[in-house]
């Protein structure tokens, strides 16, 4: 069994890859944006929705792991706590911890994905426009570009995939990284 932590900036392809891996291996996929958007729709203030959404996500992950399911956490790893929590959960449940970062250096591709995808309330509108509940501030695109470099990563045994190619080109690499593990 395993816990796979997905990572990457919004629009990098985390959810697309996570869905394909979940289908291929039979894992439970937990999407941070789904949880956070649900909290926002329920009237939770945007300032509280971020921390609350992670706590709900972790509770769901622990429940699924405790029930014998492999888990994919579909969330960026901007903060050390996100990375630490995934590793801690894996250790608590005696499962293998894995980490895949989705990355592309093409910000125009990311921007196009953000602008054209079917969007949840918690998701960015573009690289220079935050989610609808937040106000854009000067330098938004520059901060987004710096975020690409600020992902938290484990010290070893992680995979970075270039998601600028079609998924058919990098899905086999991701599955090979997980190949010896079973759900």
N, C-alpha and C positions, 0 to 999 in steps of 0.2 A: 504494500500500500504506500501511497505517497500524498504529500501536500505540495502542489505546484503553485508557486507565487509568480504571477505574471507581472510585468513592469513595463513602463514606457510612458511617454507623454500622451495626452489626449490626441487621438487621431493617428497614433503610431501603428495600430493594427492589433492591439492586445485582445480585444473582444473577438475579432474575426478569428484569430489563431486559437484563442481559448475555446471557442465554440467547436472548432474542428477537432481539437485534441479531445475535448469532452466526448464528442460523438465517437471518436476512434477508440477510446480506451474505457468508456463507460464511467467517467468521473462526474461528480457533482460540480457544476460551475456556479460560483457565487460572484455576482457583478456588483461592485461598489456603487456604480451609477444607478442601478435599479433601486438599491436600498436608499441611497441619499435622495433620489427623486421622489420615492414614496414618502419619505419623511417630510420633504418640502411640500408635497401635495396635501399632507395631513396637517399642515399649518405650523410645523416646527420652523423656527427662525433659521435663516441661512447660517448665522454664526454658530448655532448649536447643531445644525444638521450634519456638518462635517464630522466632528468628534462622535456624535451619536451614531452616525452611519457606520463608522469603523467598529464601534462596540457591538452593534447588531451583526455586522459581517463576521466578526470574530466569534460571537455566540453561535451563529449558524454553522460556521466552519467546525467549531468544537463538537457541536451536535452531530454533524455529518460524519466526522472522523470517529466519534464515539459509536456511531451506528455501523461502522465498518466500510464506509465509502471513501474512495479517493476524492480529494478536493482540489479544485482549481480556484484560487482567489484572483479575480480579475480586477486589479486596482493598480494605479501607479505607486511606486515606492519612493515618494519624495522625502519622507521623514524616517529617521532611524527606527522609530517605534514600529512602523509598518513592517519593516524587515525583521526586526527582533521578534515581533508577535508571531509572524509566520514560522520562524525557526523554533520558537518556544512551543507553539502548538504541535508541530511535528514531533518534537522531542517528548512532550507530554503523552502523546498517543502512540509513540513507538513506531512512527512511519518515516519514510525517507523524505527529506526536504529537497525540493528542486526549485530552480529559479530560471525563468526565461524573460529576457528583456527584448522588447520589440523596438527597433530603432531604424530610422531613416534620416539621412542628412539633408533630405530634400524638403525644406520647410514649405515650399509651394505645394507639394503633394499632400503634406499634412493639412495645410490650410484648405485645400480643395476637399479633402475627406471631411473635415469639420463642417464646411459650408454645405455639403450635399447629403450628408447622412441623415437618416431619420433620428432625430435628436430627443433625448430625455431632458427633463427640466434641469438637471444638475450639470449638463454638458455644455462645453464651450461652443460658441457660435462660429468662431474662427480663431486664428492665432492672436488677433488683436482685439477680439471681443469675448469677454467672459460669459458665463452662463447668465440667463435672463434675470436672475435674482441679484446679480452683482453689477456694480457700475464699472465701466471701463475707466482706466486711469492712464495718463500719459506714460509711454514706455511699455505698454502691455505686450507688444510683439517682441520687444527685446528681452523682457522677463521670461516670456515663453521660450525663446531661443536658449537662454541660459538654463532653463529647467531641463532641457535635453541632456545637459552635461551633469546635472545634479542628482541623478537617480542613486538611491542607496542600493548597494550590491553586496552579496555575500563575499567573504574573503576568497572563496574558491568554489569550484564545481558549479558554475553557472553558464548559461548559454545566451549569447546575443545573436539575434537574427535580423538580417536586413530585410525589412518589410516593404521596401520600394519595389521589389519584384512581385510577380503574381504569387499568391499563397501556395500554388502547386509547386513552386520552386523551393520554398523554405519549410513547408509542413513536414516533408520527410526528414529533414534535419531535426526538427523539434521532436518528432516521434522516435527517432533513433536515440535521442538524448534520454527519452523515457523508456526505451524498448525493454530493458530488463526488469521493469517494474510491472506489477499487476494490480488491478483494482479488485 
